[in-house]
Amino acid sequence: MVADEPGGAERRQRARLVVEVRGRVQGVGYRVFALREAMRLDLDGSVANERNGTVRVIAEGPRMDLEALVERLAEGPPAALVERVSVRWEPPRGLDTGFWIASGAHSGD
């Protein structure tokens, strides 16, 4: 049970996550994959393609759910080849409710 784990309360506290995913992550369904995973975890935020070929994910929710999202982002969808996942933790800022695909530099997925 999470409540009995060391740091359990801390892992349930709301946090903000900014992730940059590098590799073959554009044009392979990565944004839709990230959207589904974030929605499954009931997180708030967005995913977008960046000009430099990366995908950026910004999400807020319980830290333990955000950690689960990072694990899934590192796997990616079958057609992707994830080379690196950079993670930055921040205090929550209060994103709009829900998760969406934001328009980015590269429109293909």
Protein Blocks (a to p, Z undefined) as FASTA:
>chain_A
ZZlpghklmmmpccddddddedjfehnlmmmmmmmmmmmnopacdddddfkopacddddd
dfklmmmmmmmmmnopfkbccfbdcddddddehiaedddddddfblbZZ
